[in-house]
Amino acid sequence: MNELAILEEDDGPASKHGSADDPDGRAIMVRTVTKLCTRVSEKHGIRLFLGAHTHPLDDPASLRGPKLWELAEYLCILIVLDEADQVDKRIFSGLGGRSVPYPIRFTRDGQRRCLWIQHRMLGTQSGFTWQPDLVVTEEADVPSSDNVLEIIECKCIRKLNSQTIRSEYAKGVDLEAPAYLIWSYFEVSEHVRKGTHGLGLHLRTIGLAGPERSTLDEDTLVRRVSEGMRTTREARPLADALARRAAAVTEKADRDRDHRIR
């Protein structure tokens, strides 16, 4: 079955993030986020707050309210900073807001980068406004299709379906993101997983809601998520998939033109 057939399977209405929870998994996520935040703070000499200089990210009490997908988002933010050579500012506040107006500027592998959190972006082809969870760009004033390098989305839907994947694919194409990674807290059906990868998106599971749960402590979870982010970033799967499809469409159009000319 090809990816289009896979994604046309009827699997119910979509939800952006859902409201599902997992108390035991949440406890592991909270421990992981606070432990990694402490390491990042010591490494770069920075402080991170969910509020306006309130609710420090390295305090478990600050993480009682956020949903699971938000905890996954915080984990991804911290991994970006943990892998950075340098982070510019010393204090970052308001990270728990629905849109963070400023970027976190950092250096990775000698290259200047910006991490944007829940920042609105304008689609190049549609003119639609999109709001990815996390965007890494080349250093610039605002994120756009001209400077976007990778998009990371975090989902907490018990049944991640094809409708959600279609929307994510449209977002990635419209924003011209070379690398697009979707993290799902819960396990994903094989037909959705195959369809997602067929479209050029990387889809990975956190692991706490699956058979790996018993093997995942805080350090192992960080390594798992870090490896997924690095692999997607280096593979640029959406860019490669779009290039292959563009070449195939052009070839068909050329064949049709040559046939009409004859």
C-alpha angles and dihedrals in degrees: 000000000000125000094261093054090046094052095046091064110116109245105157138263121328130235125197095231108338124214102256118140138192112196096196093046090045090058091055091047092051092050091047095049095047093046093048092044090056090051093048092047092052093045097051102020093240138134125216124201131185091208133035095301088322134103100033112219092230092061115090090211089065090059100056094094107040118098122242094260089053091052088051089050092052089049091054091048091052093048091053089052094043090056093046121107090213139002117207107212128052101212129039119185136176094038090142094061125108091247126019107206097202132057129237102237116209144155122240124178088349093303125117112238140171128215114208122194121209091334120162118243131188118236114239098216104029104030087228120144115240130186112202118192095235131004128185114201141172109267108288143132096258134008115257142151087271095064108021114122104169140003124205122195125188119205132186103185119135090217110029104198141196094258089063092046092051090054092049091049091051089050093051093048094045092049092042094229113177092205126033123180127184119195116200119194091202127054118271130221117254094241092056091044092052093044092050094052091044089060092053099258123123114229120190135169125228089228100224093104094048142061092287092066095099091055098048118097123162097277094044091050091052091050091048095052093040091053092050092051094046094047093051093045092052096041097051088202099177093050091051093045093050092048091053092048093047090053092049093049092047091051092052091047091050092050091051092048092049090049092052092047091054 
